[in-house]
Amino acid sequence: MRRVARVALALALPLLAAACASPQAAGDAAPMSFAQQKPAADDILKRPSDSVAPAVPGSLAGRTIRVSKVSDIRLGAREVVLTFDDGYKDLRDHALPVLKAHDAPFAAFICTGFADRAAPLWWLDLEDVVQRAGDMLEIAMPHGLPVSASLRSTAEKQAALRTLYWRLRALDEPAFRQVIGGLQYRYQIEPTRRLNDLCLEWSELEALVTEPLLTLGAHSMTHPRIGLLPIEDAEREMRVSRDTIAAHLGITPKHFCYPVGDQTAAGAREAEIARRLGYVTALTTRPGVLREGLDMQLLPRISVNGLFQNPSYLRALISGVPFMLR
């Protein structure tokens, strides 16, 4: 039986309320991807999309929407699927109490390297790079010009962080990992510190999976852009992450979420791997709603983050209209 969650905006997790717009406004199913769930930190390097703002206007209070499990996805149906990536502690600490209070099912996609403390949260480590680099950032890059930027003001630091992030994203996976490792060494960044602070370990995940509202999914071992890996490595990331979760938690995931999830990270080849491995669904980060005829192994999602802390934005996104205009 599908569940109906009624959401009031006086909750600790306004993001869930904002996601639950009127079903009459929605033409198709809308899978939603959530950022970290705690309020944005007072940090000069934090971007609006990093986490959820502390309040949302109350115009959505009392509205209802059908919230389905990822295993019950029906293409073209008017419903929402709530998904949370990576395995952050704030899923447990901030989101779960609200989800339980409103009997709202959700899916959590776990990167096993984060639970193992073996794969870095590299995009957050870049903030430490910029903070520790002094007044000038100078980083050699493979196959291109170095990243060179002044860091004397907050605006310059934010701009340098954006530039460094996208220059790294333009690299292939081996070169990308090499540069990340070099930056961690050069600036004495200890990746496990952030992992310990932010990500659930296996013993904590054991407690989380007892929650009946949860559907557990796999999210790779090392959080790579799978589409840029050789096929053997791509299949290994998707297979071993599933098997590792099964070994630790006694649940074999039937759903996968591609790290990064854009066109560079997931395509027809990855969808075929997902089918071959027996995944029922595989989710991307490509924006969109679940219209009929989509590939179940390349499903789009709507990102709900600090850029969309306005009910009118969310109503528009859930309606699917912005995706008709692309």
Residue frames as qw, qx, qy, qz and C-alpha x, y, z in Angstrom:
[[0.000, 0.889, 0.458, 0.000, 0.00, 0.00, 0.00],
 [0.384, 0.455, -0.047, 0.802, 1.39, 3.41, -0.92],
 [0.351, -0.530, -0.499, 0.588, 1.63, 5.91, 1.90],
 [0.099, 0.830, 0.228, 0.499, 0.39, 9.48, 2.14],
 [0.515, -0.236, -0.355, 0.744, 2.57, 11.87, 4.14],
 [0.053, -0.926, -0.279, -0.247, 1.05, 15.10, 5.48],
 [0.612, 0.049, -0.207, 0.762, 3.77, 17.64, 6.16],
 [0.192, -0.955, -0.223, 0.039, 3.63, 20.70, 8.41],
 [0.520, 0.653, -0.195, 0.516, 6.33, 23.34, 7.98],
 [0.398, -0.801, 0.296, -0.335, 6.90, 23.75, 11.70],
 [0.986, -0.115, -0.022, 0.116, 9.18, 20.71, 11.52],
 [0.522, -0.668, 0.360, 0.389, 12.87, 20.38, 12.20],
 [0.456, -0.069, 0.664, 0.589, 13.47, 19.40, 8.57],
 [0.387, 0.633, 0.136, -0.657, 11.86, 22.10, 6.39],
 [0.106, 0.393, -0.727, -0.554, 13.40, 20.52, 3.33],
 [0.116, 0.216, 0.967, 0.065, 11.02, 17.58, 3.49],
 [0.244, 0.664, 0.520, -0.479, 8.07, 19.91, 3.77],
 [0.199, 0.653, -0.276, -0.677, 9.28, 21.93, 0.83],
 [0.008, -0.183, 0.891, 0.415, 9.61, 18.81, -1.25],
 [0.123, 0.383, 0.913, -0.069, 6.03, 17.80, -0.57],
 [0.236, 0.151, -0.122, -0.952, 4.02, 20.12, -2.77],
 [0.688, 0.234, 0.340, -0.596, 0.44, 19.54, -3.79],
 [0.499, 0.027, 0.821, 0.276, -0.03, 16.38, -5.87],
 [0.478, 0.754, 0.430, -0.132, -2.43, 18.31, -8.05],
 [0.119, 0.893, -0.286, -0.327, 0.56, 20.33, -9.25],
 [0.311, -0.444, 0.794, 0.273, 2.47, 17.26, -10.32],
 [0.735, 0.390, -0.242, -0.499, 2.03, 15.62, -13.66],
 [0.813, 0.239, -0.528, 0.058, 4.45, 12.74, -13.16],
 [0.828, -0.472, -0.166, 0.254, 6.38, 10.98, -10.44],
 [0.174, 0.882, -0.288, 0.329, 9.15, 13.12, -9.01],
 [0.855, -0.227, -0.271, 0.380, 12.16, 11.36, -7.45],
 [0.078, -0.958, 0.117, -0.252, 13.93, 13.82, -5.18],
 [0.770, 0.113, -0.348, 0.522, 17.60, 13.89, -4.24],
 [0.397, -0.910, -0.099, -0.065, 18.55, 15.57, -0.96],
 [0.366, 0.628, -0.462, 0.508, 21.73, 17.37, 0.07],
 [0.348, -0.050, -0.728, 0.588, 23.01, 17.31, 3.62],
 [0.314, -0.667, -0.614, -0.284, 20.16, 17.95, 6.00],
 [0.420, -0.593, -0.365, 0.582, 21.60, 20.23, 8.66],
 [0.152, 0.969, 0.146, -0.130, 21.36, 24.03, 8.35],
 [0.638, 0.619, -0.132, 0.439, 24.13, 25.72, 6.40],
 [0.667, -0.432, -0.197, 0.574, 27.23, 26.45, 8.45],
 [0.025, 0.987, -0.030, -0.155, 28.57, 29.96, 8.86],
 [0.691, -0.241, 0.448, 0.514, 31.51, 29.27, 6.58],
 [0.177, 0.702, -0.213, -0.656, 32.79, 31.62, 3.91],
 [0.043, 0.290, -0.829, -0.476, 33.35, 28.73, 1.52],
 [0.350, 0.325, 0.861, -0.177, 29.91, 27.16, 1.86],
 [0.138, -0.054, -0.523, -0.840, 27.78, 27.52, -1.24],
 [0.587, -0.039, 0.174, -0.790, 23.96, 27.77, -1.15],
 [0.814, 0.109, -0.440, -0.363, 23.64, 24.26, -2.57],
 [0.241, 0.346, -0.848, 0.321, 25.67, 22.62, 0.21],
 [0.118, -0.250, -0.882, 0.382, 22.92, 22.18, 2.74],
 [0.127, -0.669, -0.665, -0.306, 19.41, 23.14, 3.64],
 [0.035, -0.462, 0.139, -0.875, 18.45, 26.60, 4.81],
 [0.040, -0.059, -0.809, 0.583, 17.00, 26.79, 8.32],
 [0.353, 0.447, 0.552, -0.609, 13.51, 27.89, 7.35],
 [0.074, 0.237, 0.724, 0.644, 11.00, 27.71, 4.51],
 [0.365, -0.076, 0.042, -0.927, 7.88, 29.92, 4.20],
 [0.352, 0.073, 0.840, -0.405, 4.73, 28.28, 5.50],
 [0.552, 0.291, -0.164, -0.764, 2.63, 28.32, 2.37],
 [0.545, 0.141, -0.781, -0.272, 2.89, 24.53, 1.92],
 [0.195, -0.140, 0.802, -0.547, 1.75, 23.65, 5.44],
 [0.603, 0.201, 0.555, -0.537, -0.95, 21.01, 5.53],
 [0.648, 0.459, -0.380, -0.475, -0.66, 19.96, 1.91],
 [0.818, -0.159, 0.550, -0.064, -0.45, 16.27, 1.08],
 [0.492, 0.582, -0.558, -0.328, 1.41, 14.17, -1.41],
 [0.995, -0.047, 0.031, -0.078, 1.78, 10.49, -2.07],
 [0.059, -0.749, 0.660, 0.009, 5.26, 9.34, -1.06],
 [0.973, 0.134, -0.114, -0.147, 6.29, 6.01, -2.56],
 [0.706, -0.455, 0.467, 0.276, 9.15, 3.63, -2.01],
 [0.142, 0.610, -0.593, -0.506, 11.79, 3.50, -4.72],
 [0.207, -0.030, 0.968, 0.140, 10.84, -0.15, -5.20],
 [0.332, 0.586, 0.710, -0.204, 7.29, 0.96, -6.06],
 [0.030, 0.456, -0.256, -0.852, 8.21, 3.53, -8.71],
 [0.518, 0.546, 0.655, 0.069, 5.59, 3.80, -11.44],
 [0.254, -0.039, 0.338, 0.906, 6.56, 5.86, -14.45],
 [0.152, -0.390, -0.470, -0.777, 4.02, 8.61, -15.06],
 [0.441, -0.621, -0.644, 0.069, 2.33, 8.32, -11.64],
 [0.100, -0.794, 0.074, -0.595, 1.67, 11.36, -9.42],
 [0.818, -0.553, -0.115, 0.111, 3.91, 10.64, -6.49],
 [0.077, 0.862, -0.461, 0.195, 7.25, 11.52, -4.91],
 [0.928, -0.099, -0.248, 0.261, 10.18, 9.25, -4.07],
 [0.252, -0.927, 0.263, -0.090, 12.57, 10.63, -1.43],
 [0.910, 0.167, -0.178, 0.334, 16.23, 9.68, -1.89],
 [0.338, -0.898, 0.280, 0.026, 19.32, 10.49, 0.19],
 [0.797, 0.486, -0.305, 0.190, 22.83, 9.87, -1.15],
 [0.320, 0.639, -0.557, 0.423, 26.20, 8.90, 0.37],
 [0.736, -0.345, -0.555, 0.178, 25.26, 7.90, 3.92],
 [0.100, 0.512, -0.301, 0.799, 25.62, 11.12, 5.92],
 [0.213, -0.214, -0.781, 0.546, 25.00, 11.19, 9.65],
 [0.236, 0.166, 0.207, -0.935, 22.54, 14.03, 9.26],
 [0.524, -0.125, -0.653, -0.532, 20.18, 11.68, 7.43],
 [0.514, -0.308, -0.771, 0.216, 19.85, 9.86, 10.74],
 [0.262, -0.271, -0.471, 0.798, 20.05, 12.91, 12.97],
 [0.172, 0.286, 0.053, -0.941, 17.89, 15.44, 11.10],
 [0.458, 0.077, -0.533, -0.708, 15.88, 13.75, 8.37],
 [0.342, -0.120, -0.932, -0.021, 14.89, 10.46, 9.96],
 [0.046, 0.310, 0.686, -0.657, 12.84, 11.92, 12.85],
 [0.405, 0.354, -0.026, -0.843, 10.71, 13.86, 10.37],
 [0.445, 0.152, -0.758, -0.452, 10.36, 10.94, 7.98],
 [0.222, -0.173, -0.932, 0.230, 9.24, 8.69, 10.85],
 [0.169, 0.313, 0.473, -0.806, 6.85, 11.29, 12.22],
 [0.534, 0.424, -0.068, -0.728, 5.04, 11.38, 8.89],
 [0.781, 0.094, 0.616, -0.049, 5.40, 7.73, 7.93],
 [0.516, 0.782, -0.202, -0.287, 7.26, 8.71, 4.77],
 [0.926, -0.012, 0.255, 0.276, 9.30, 5.99, 3.07],
 [0.136, 0.909, -0.347, -0.186, 12.73, 6.91, 1.74],
 [0.939, 0.224, -0.072, 0.252, 15.79, 5.41, 0.07],
 [0.319, -0.853, 0.371, 0.181, 19.39, 5.78, 1.27],
 [0.848, 0.480, -0.158, 0.157, 22.18, 5.07, -1.21],
 [0.640, -0.705, 0.252, 0.171, 25.40, 4.13, 0.58],
 [0.524, 0.704, -0.461, 0.131, 28.92, 4.65, -0.72],
 [0.924, -0.308, -0.187, 0.130, 30.79, 1.80, 0.94],
 [0.609, 0.307, -0.242, 0.690, 34.11, 3.64, 0.82],
 [0.196, -0.627, 0.153, -0.738, 32.66, 6.34, 3.08],
 [0.837, -0.471, -0.018, -0.278, 31.44, 3.76, 5.60],
 [0.923, -0.005, -0.146, 0.357, 34.85, 2.04, 5.39],
 [0.269, -0.901, 0.145, 0.309, 36.64, 5.41, 5.83],
 [0.683, -0.102, 0.516, 0.507, 38.53, 4.57, 2.63],
 [0.363, 0.542, 0.461, 0.601, 37.20, 7.03, 0.01],
 [0.201, -0.223, -0.236, 0.924, 37.61, 10.80, 0.51],
 [0.187, 0.844, 0.480, -0.150, 34.89, 13.41, 0.44],
 [0.569, 0.055, 0.209, 0.793, 37.14, 15.17, -2.04],
 [0.068, 0.698, 0.348, 0.622, 34.78, 18.03, -2.89],
 [0.488, -0.860, -0.135, -0.067, 34.80, 19.03, 0.78],
 [0.755, -0.326, 0.092, 0.562, 38.56, 18.55, 1.08],
 [0.427, 0.510, 0.232, 0.710, 38.93, 21.24, -1.59],
 [0.260, -0.910, -0.151, -0.285, 37.58, 23.74, 0.92],
 [0.716, -0.614, 0.108, 0.313, 40.53, 22.93, 3.19],
 [0.673, 0.200, 0.255, 0.665, 42.89, 23.40, 0.24],
 [0.140, 0.753, 0.211, 0.608, 41.58, 26.91, -0.37],
 [0.503, -0.853, -0.070, -0.117, 41.61, 27.76, 3.34],
 [0.772, -0.495, 0.191, 0.350, 45.20, 26.58, 3.82],
 [0.716, 0.423, 0.223, 0.508, 46.75, 27.95, 0.64],
 [0.361, -0.369, -0.058, 0.854, 47.46, 31.43, 1.98],
 [0.223, 0.654, 0.072, -0.720, 46.92, 34.46, -0.25],
 [0.437, 0.527, -0.500, -0.531, 47.55, 32.66, -3.55],
 [0.860, 0.042, 0.491, -0.134, 46.47, 29.33, -4.99],
 [0.334, 0.630, -0.609, -0.347, 48.88, 27.70, -7.46],
 [0.760, -0.065, 0.633, -0.134, 48.10, 24.15, -8.54],
 [0.101, 0.368, -0.757, -0.530, 49.64, 22.32, -11.50],
 [0.779, 0.250, 0.351, -0.456, 47.11, 20.45, -13.59],
 [0.527, -0.039, 0.762, 0.374, 47.67, 17.56, -16.00],
 [0.335, 0.420, 0.687, 0.490, 47.15, 18.35, -19.69],
 [0.020, 0.857, 0.386, 0.340, 46.43, 22.03, -19.15],
 [0.118, 0.640, -0.249, 0.718, 47.21, 25.35, -17.57],
 [0.308, -0.132, -0.751, 0.569, 47.68, 25.48, -13.79],
 [0.283, -0.816, -0.475, -0.165, 44.97, 26.80, -11.50],
 [0.395, 0.036, -0.244, 0.885, 46.20, 30.18, -10.34],
 [0.243, -0.755, -0.435, -0.426, 44.02, 32.43, -8.21],
 [0.023, 0.399, -0.421, 0.815, 44.22, 35.12, -5.56],
 [0.513, -0.453, -0.728, 0.031, 42.71, 34.20, -2.19],
 [0.190, 0.131, -0.355, 0.906, 42.79, 37.56, -0.44],
 [0.444, -0.078, 0.164, -0.877, 39.02, 38.02, -0.09],
 [0.568, 0.134, 0.733, -0.349, 36.02, 35.83, 0.58],
 [0.693, 0.603, 0.061, -0.391, 34.76, 36.36, -2.97],
 [0.351, 0.650, -0.656, -0.153, 38.13, 35.35, -4.40],
 [0.257, -0.241, 0.916, -0.189, 38.22, 32.19, -2.28],
 [0.667, 0.338, 0.539, -0.387, 34.74, 31.20, -3.42],
 [0.614, 0.692, -0.209, -0.317, 35.65, 31.84, -7.05],
 [0.125, 0.569, -0.812, -0.033, 38.90, 29.85, -6.71],
 [0.474, -0.043, 0.834, -0.278, 37.01, 26.94, -5.17],
 [0.724, 0.519, 0.268, -0.367, 34.55, 26.89, -8.09],
 [0.464, 0.722, -0.468, -0.211, 37.37, 27.06, -10.62],
 [0.094, -0.437, 0.891, -0.087, 39.34, 24.28, -8.95],
 [0.630, 0.137, 0.680, -0.351, 36.27, 22.06, -8.66],
 [0.741, 0.592, 0.147, -0.282, 35.33, 22.30, -12.33],
 [0.310, 0.703, -0.628, -0.121, 38.92, 22.00, -13.55],
 [0.289, -0.267, 0.905, -0.160, 39.17, 18.75, -11.60],
 [0.690, 0.331, 0.532, -0.364, 35.82, 17.55, -12.94],
 [0.599, 0.696, -0.230, -0.321, 37.20, 18.01, -16.47],
 [0.001, -0.551, 0.832, 0.058, 39.96, 15.45, -15.85],
 [0.756, -0.007, -0.615, -0.225, 39.72, 11.74, -16.47],
 [0.796, -0.572, -0.103, -0.167, 39.39, 9.60, -13.36],
 [0.851, -0.094, -0.172, 0.488, 43.08, 8.54, -12.99],
 [0.337, 0.407, -0.090, 0.844, 44.37, 12.10, -13.39],
 [0.428, -0.674, -0.126, -0.588, 41.62, 13.41, -11.15],
 [0.856, -0.488, -0.165, 0.040, 42.48, 10.98, -8.33],
 [0.724, 0.106, -0.152, 0.665, 46.19, 11.76, -8.71],
 [0.077, 0.550, -0.049, 0.830, 45.62, 15.50, -8.29],
 [0.636, -0.644, -0.133, -0.405, 43.30, 14.98, -5.30],
 [0.892, -0.293, -0.188, 0.288, 45.89, 12.77, -3.60],
 [0.543, 0.276, -0.115, 0.785, 48.60, 15.33, -4.26],
 [0.189, -0.647, -0.024, -0.738, 46.51, 18.13, -2.78],
 [0.790, -0.569, -0.167, -0.154, 45.76, 16.11, 0.34],
 [0.827, -0.113, -0.152, 0.530, 49.48, 15.47, 0.81],
 [0.352, 0.438, -0.025, 0.827, 50.58, 19.02, 0.05],
 [0.279, -0.560, 0.050, -0.779, 48.08, 20.66, 2.38],
 [0.092, 0.118, -0.870, 0.470, 48.18, 17.93, 5.05],
 [0.651, -0.114, -0.038, -0.749, 44.52, 17.06, 4.73],
 [0.145, -0.090, 0.966, -0.193, 43.42, 13.94, 6.61],
 [0.427, -0.143, -0.565, -0.691, 40.42, 12.56, 4.67],
 [0.433, -0.326, -0.836, 0.085, 39.21, 10.37, 7.52],
 [0.047, -0.189, -0.452, 0.870, 38.55, 13.43, 9.68],
 [0.436, 0.085, -0.155, -0.882, 35.67, 14.56, 7.50],
 [0.568, -0.084, -0.759, -0.307, 34.46, 11.00, 7.04],
 [0.327, -0.224, -0.791, 0.467, 34.36, 10.47, 10.80],
 [0.107, 0.211, 0.296, -0.925, 32.55, 13.75, 11.28],
 [0.457, 0.243, -0.161, -0.841, 30.00, 13.44, 8.50],
 [0.634, 0.143, -0.626, -0.431, 29.43, 9.85, 7.40],
 [0.855, -0.306, 0.220, -0.355, 27.78, 6.87, 9.06],
 [0.038, 0.447, -0.893, -0.041, 30.04, 3.92, 9.78],
 [0.461, -0.058, -0.832, -0.303, 28.90, 0.32, 9.50],
 [0.181, -0.272, -0.828, 0.455, 27.75, -0.04, 13.11],
 [0.226, 0.349, 0.238, -0.878, 25.62, 3.08, 12.70],
 [0.457, 0.163, -0.542, -0.686, 24.23, 1.81, 9.43],
 [0.271, -0.135, -0.952, 0.053, 23.28, -1.43, 11.16],
 [0.067, 0.411, 0.623, -0.662, 20.99, 0.58, 13.41],
 [0.310, 0.352, -0.150, -0.870, 19.59, 2.62, 10.51],
 [0.358, 0.085, -0.777, -0.512, 18.58, -0.39, 8.42],
 [0.023, -0.293, -0.907, 0.303, 16.21, -1.59, 11.14],
 [0.286, 0.382, 0.192, -0.858, 13.96, 1.31, 10.14],
 [0.517, 0.365, 0.773, 0.049, 11.05, -0.17, 8.13],
 [0.367, 0.858, 0.151, -0.326, 10.59, 3.00, 6.06],
 [0.100, -0.716, 0.550, 0.418, 14.09, 2.61, 4.59],
 [0.918, 0.376, 0.105, 0.066, 14.98, 1.07, 1.25],
 [0.499, -0.636, 0.410, 0.422, 18.73, 0.52, 1.05],
 [0.736, 0.676, 0.020, 0.029, 20.61, 1.19, -2.16],
 [0.768, -0.190, 0.183, 0.584, 24.21, 0.98, -3.39],
 [0.174, 0.978, 0.002, -0.111, 26.23, 4.06, -4.41],
 [0.655, 0.609, -0.371, 0.251, 29.60, 2.57, -5.50],
 [0.811, -0.296, -0.262, 0.432, 32.79, 1.90, -3.52],
 [0.514, -0.213, -0.023, 0.830, 34.87, 5.03, -4.17],
 [0.180, 0.827, 0.320, -0.425, 32.34, 7.55, -5.55],
 [0.306, -0.219, 0.515, 0.770, 33.89, 7.81, -9.04],
 [0.562, 0.470, -0.101, -0.673, 32.29, 8.98, -12.26],
 [0.727, -0.021, 0.686, 0.009, 31.53, 5.46, -13.37],
 [0.693, 0.690, 0.192, -0.081, 31.04, 6.44, -16.98],
 [0.251, 0.867, -0.431, -0.003, 34.73, 7.40, -17.21],
 [0.534, -0.462, 0.707, -0.031, 36.02, 4.08, -15.89],
 [0.260, 0.232, -0.870, -0.348, 37.02, 1.04, -17.98],
 [0.717, -0.218, -0.361, -0.555, 34.10, -1.34, -18.14],
 [0.689, -0.108, -0.676, 0.239, 35.71, -3.86, -15.77],
 [0.204, 0.000, -0.492, 0.846, 36.25, -1.18, -13.13],
 [0.421, -0.179, -0.085, -0.885, 32.77, 0.25, -13.66],
 [0.767, -0.222, -0.520, -0.304, 31.16, -3.14, -13.12],
 [0.560, -0.064, -0.655, 0.504, 33.34, -3.76, -10.07],
 [0.063, -0.129, 0.306, -0.941, 32.24, -0.49, -8.45],
 [0.616, -0.157, -0.162, -0.755, 28.59, -1.40, -8.97],
 [0.815, -0.102, -0.559, -0.116, 28.91, -5.06, -7.99],
 [0.532, 0.019, -0.632, 0.563, 31.31, -4.93, -5.04],
 [0.179, -0.223, 0.284, -0.915, 29.49, -2.03, -3.38],
 [0.758, -0.209, -0.240, -0.570, 26.29, -4.09, -3.46],
 [0.825, -0.056, -0.550, 0.114, 28.04, -7.18, -2.14],
 [0.306, 0.193, -0.538, 0.761, 29.85, -5.23, 0.59],
 [0.447, -0.268, 0.143, -0.841, 26.57, -3.79, 1.85],
 [0.860, -0.145, -0.362, -0.329, 25.07, -7.27, 1.85],
 [0.685, 0.080, -0.606, 0.396, 28.04, -8.65, 3.82],
 [0.122, 0.171, -0.473, 0.855, 27.90, -5.90, 6.47],
 [0.395, -0.029, 0.243, -0.886, 24.17, -5.33, 6.78],
 [0.316, 0.157, 0.928, -0.121, 22.53, -8.55, 5.60],
 [0.494, 0.698, 0.359, -0.375, 20.53, -6.74, 2.91],
 [0.498, 0.049, 0.565, 0.656, 21.32, -7.03, -0.79],
 [0.208, 0.558, 0.065, -0.801, 20.47, -3.72, -2.50],
 [0.525, 0.448, 0.688, 0.223, 18.29, -3.90, -5.60],
 [0.234, 0.947, 0.204, 0.081, 18.68, -0.22, -6.43],
 [0.663, -0.084, 0.066, 0.741, 21.74, 1.77, -7.47],
 [0.079, 0.977, 0.126, -0.156, 22.55, 5.47, -7.62],
 [0.730, 0.415, -0.004, 0.542, 25.36, 6.69, -9.90],
 [0.440, -0.599, -0.109, 0.660, 27.89, 8.95, -8.13],
 [0.072, -0.287, 0.257, 0.920, 27.91, 12.45, -9.63],
 [0.415, 0.463, 0.751, -0.221, 25.19, 11.12, -11.89],
 [0.346, 0.702, -0.090, -0.616, 25.48, 13.47, -14.87],
 [0.826, 0.522, -0.100, -0.186, 26.08, 12.50, -18.51],
 [0.305, 0.653, -0.681, 0.130, 29.78, 11.86, -17.82],
 [0.304, -0.339, 0.793, -0.405, 28.93, 9.45, -15.01],
 [0.510, 0.199, 0.807, -0.221, 26.10, 7.36, -16.42],
 [0.431, 0.390, -0.393, -0.713, 24.96, 6.38, -19.87],
 [0.869, 0.144, -0.251, -0.402, 23.79, 3.42, -21.93],
 [0.570, 0.309, -0.732, 0.212, 26.81, 1.30, -20.98],
 [0.065, -0.203, 0.702, -0.679, 26.26, 1.83, -17.26],
 [0.703, 0.000, 0.139, -0.698, 22.54, 1.15, -17.60],
 [0.830, 0.201, -0.484, -0.192, 23.34, -2.18, -19.23],
 [0.327, 0.262, -0.782, 0.462, 25.75, -3.04, -16.41],
 [0.384, -0.138, 0.486, -0.773, 23.02, -2.22, -13.88],
 [0.839, 0.091, -0.123, -0.523, 20.59, -4.53, -15.68],
 [0.704, 0.281, -0.649, 0.064, 23.16, -7.29, -15.91],
 [0.157, 0.221, -0.746, 0.608, 23.83, -7.03, -12.17],
 [0.290, -0.464, -0.837, -0.016, 20.13, -7.28, -11.43],
 [0.019, -0.234, -0.334, 0.913, 19.44, -3.75, -10.23],
 [0.208, 0.655, 0.726, -0.033, 15.72, -2.98, -10.52],
 [0.178, 0.968, 0.149, 0.095, 16.36, 0.76, -10.78],
 [0.627, -0.135, -0.019, 0.767, 19.42, 2.98, -11.15],
 [0.003, 0.944, 0.305, -0.123, 19.22, 6.71, -10.54],
 [0.528, 0.369, 0.039, 0.764, 21.13, 9.62, -12.05],
 [0.159, -0.557, -0.317, 0.751, 21.27, 13.29, -11.07],
 [0.070, 0.208, 0.509, 0.833, 19.94, 14.43, -14.42],
 [0.273, 0.195, 0.413, -0.847, 17.03, 16.74, -13.63],
 [0.430, -0.048, -0.599, -0.674, 13.56, 15.53, -14.53],
 [0.667, -0.092, 0.454, -0.584, 10.43, 13.66, -13.52],
 [0.337, -0.101, 0.930, 0.109, 9.54, 10.03, -14.19],
 [0.610, 0.379, -0.125, -0.684, 7.65, 10.09, -17.45],
 [0.904, 0.140, 0.390, -0.106, 6.53, 6.94, -19.19],
 [0.795, 0.590, -0.066, 0.126, 9.08, 5.33, -21.48],
 [0.050, -0.845, 0.512, -0.144, 12.19, 6.17, -19.47],
 [0.682, 0.232, -0.669, 0.182, 14.96, 3.63, -18.93],
 [0.732, -0.651, -0.149, -0.137, 14.57, 2.26, -15.39],
 [0.815, -0.243, -0.041, 0.524, 18.37, 2.14, -15.12],
 [0.351, 0.174, 0.066, 0.918, 18.81, 5.83, -16.06],
 [0.171, -0.797, -0.576, -0.055, 16.14, 7.56, -14.00],
 [0.175, 0.565, -0.099, 0.800, 16.28, 11.34, -13.47],
 [0.421, -0.559, -0.589, 0.403, 15.86, 13.11, -10.13],
 [0.020, -0.880, -0.095, -0.465, 15.12, 16.57, -8.77],
 [0.527, 0.045, -0.486, 0.696, 17.84, 17.92, -6.49],
 [0.370, -0.857, -0.272, -0.233, 16.42, 19.58, -3.37],
 [0.657, -0.077, -0.259, 0.704, 19.13, 21.74, -1.87],
 [0.238, -0.584, -0.280, 0.724, 19.89, 25.19, -0.58],
 [0.064, -0.036, 0.419, 0.905, 19.28, 26.74, -4.01],
 [0.338, -0.353, -0.645, -0.588, 15.57, 25.93, -3.84],
 [0.178, -0.304, -0.731, 0.584, 14.42, 27.10, -0.40],
 [0.334, 0.181, 0.019, -0.925, 11.27, 28.66, -1.80],
 [0.556, 0.250, 0.749, -0.260, 7.97, 26.78, -2.12],
 [0.595, 0.686, 0.031, -0.418, 7.22, 28.28, -5.53],
 [0.196, 0.603, -0.734, -0.242, 10.49, 26.91, -6.93],
 [0.252, -0.119, 0.955, -0.106, 9.67, 23.45, -5.66],
 [0.610, 0.466, 0.490, -0.413, 6.12, 23.52, -6.98],
 [0.504, 0.715, -0.295, -0.384, 7.51, 24.40, -10.38],
 [0.051, 0.475, -0.873, -0.099, 10.14, 21.64, -10.26],
 [0.408, 0.079, 0.877, -0.242, 7.67, 18.96, -9.15],
 [0.615, 0.561, 0.213, -0.512, 5.24, 20.01, -11.90],
 [0.723, 0.102, 0.559, 0.393, 7.79, 19.00, -14.52],
 [0.390, 0.898, 0.193, -0.058, 7.26, 22.20, -16.49],
 [0.119, -0.847, 0.428, 0.292, 10.93, 23.37, -16.32],
 [0.492, -0.242, 0.784, 0.292, 11.99, 20.09, -17.90],
 [0.577, 0.611, 0.539, 0.059, 9.58, 20.51, -20.81],
 [0.203, 0.969, -0.019, -0.143, 11.29, 23.79, -21.66],
 [0.471, -0.594, 0.534, 0.374, 14.82, 22.39, -21.92]]
